Amino acid sequence: MSKIMEALEHCKAAEKYLKTGLLKWKPDFDSAADEYSQAAQCYRISREMKKSMECHMKASELYEKNRAFFHAAKAIENAIIVSKELTTPEELFNMACNSSNLYQQHGSGDAGANVLDKVAKIIEERTPELAIKLFQQAADVSSMESSQHQGTEYISKASRLLVKLERFDEAVDSLRREIGFHLEGGHTAAVGRLTVAIVMVQLARGDAVAAEKAYKEWGNYCEVPEMQTLEMLLQAYDEEDREAAIRALASPFIRSMDVEYARLANSIPLPEGIEPVQKAAVRENAAPSYVSSAPDSADNENAYEPAEAQDAGFSEAKKAEDDEDDLC
């Protein structure tokens, strides 16, 4: 018997369990759900992924009616796995949320956060916005119900994805939350690196003042390499030293950070820089400036009279002298 024929037999058996009669007043949801689950496995082996998904979803509905929340959530998770290439990201998002809610109703917070994380990875390339929501929900579920408290891992993925999408305002809030998770868990060693990340994001927003405040708030958790990097970077922006800012952003420590933050360093706006005032150019071996040697006294004004005026005065004086001689 082929697997497809076997799947059809399981589906027929499931329908029989759901029928009621004079001697059977209630449908047998649990047995019918098991038959649909086996049918889904047969369809999966036969590469009939769509039919396999449909059988898993029917099994989930029946398990939920029977209040078998864990099995209902697991059936949806199996449906996600077989249909990840056929279903739209929006449908996968809704399926992940439903599965996580059922896991939480059963009291399995870890499994609920895990299914959200799985689906977020599946849809991250196609719809990163929905992936961010799933990572954030996974962090919420993990922080509230998980004994292992893996919320830091999930919120870290959300932070890096927000930086990649250049949604810097949301990235700052996400990084603050990530720092809070580490401090609650006592993992202070990771706070220093996150401080460098949040300072870089603030600078990418164009807010050097907020970047300096972030360093003052969490700088005590920084180790020596982190502290040196931040002080060099903030000093460069405070002094508007463009070249120093380029050197700080190209430091080995920043290059060794996660890929999203290392790439962010290449897109952070640099300070404009203060242009030095240029002095007037002086020519070498130039002649000294001209200074007049003429006296300023009014007595020497005649020295500057035209030659014609001087000749006219001499002629009049000589004529007067000749007149005097004639009288004599």
Steps between C-alpha positions, in 0.01 A plus 500: 500500500636841403537773756229708335250209529606453858441870569150473353424203726608702805277789394201263464569358844514853643161582353351186657629603844327836459158351416236460770202262529254344738771320693767768450395841617835681491764503228838354585716807439819345629490191278399705196789740560744209518370368166543842335853522639588163347344606172713816504814291541404282202437805283833648605685186394318515165607867461139619514588793726177692466285201596739421781459852637122477480496173695728646768270801538193273530680298765584819689136610505389165637777490762400847614135398530616214720707753701822325406676834455854366468407260218295775331799735507733228375268424208507866391879500530516192275271676252740795495794275424337324203349818353773758552566520125131506404350736757527878503699670778181648642341155533816359657499791744143425609569127528804567717301725733222239533747222571681710759174588677406132521842410639457767764156372593661165561769669710789445257640850466832378357328316215280805432801730471685244290229474234491880469876503453484227233239680292682833537809342343287360215341833406792729591623546142155552347330709768748622762232720661296195600815319609580783740155467659548126543843545660354757739208274588741212559695721741176588682396135531845389608537771763157433652468122490833343417717367777809528279436867426626511142338836441837665447571282198168581334506874571859513372382366164228765491752776580739397224219475248372847591851641448519323164172664396627839631207534740729664752240636744356152551850353510592723795196378696579140412863536610391656829273203557781261411726669755222466757477125438876460550497702821208297637686179425825632646688481169669838532790406272273529195378849594824671396478381140133599487597845629727541198211388278248745647750789476552420131125488438453836672772649281328350196187687611711818503468546877848526648358627831290184546805292411701665776214448749489130413872471571460675834210268590667166422867591466577339835435158347750555216834327489821675399474446118136607500572806713793610283292463184209701639714778644688541172174500303311744723798735524522512121134602472528745788795676334346458152818330386409317182826311462497380862141378458599299192786338693275420797231339284765291326640368829557123525251470785210638293602284204480192725141568605193335345471551125209745529694733731824470303310605187327777690840660566531567125172692483520715816502872404840652570545837675530793262828617645619856565690652208814694611513873415738554208766768546575755223770383264831689511727513195864437564754775402220749439584877485409710806184710493536857355523779758494864383807709599332844435465726808151571629565878567293756312819707440613259237180516302677709233731210435204321349377795286506447126800635306281734289372683809855554621608646161202741498594639839861558390388697191278736703780576743739587219245733330450695823877550530525641144220754573694632795809557281298708246374732772848572611 
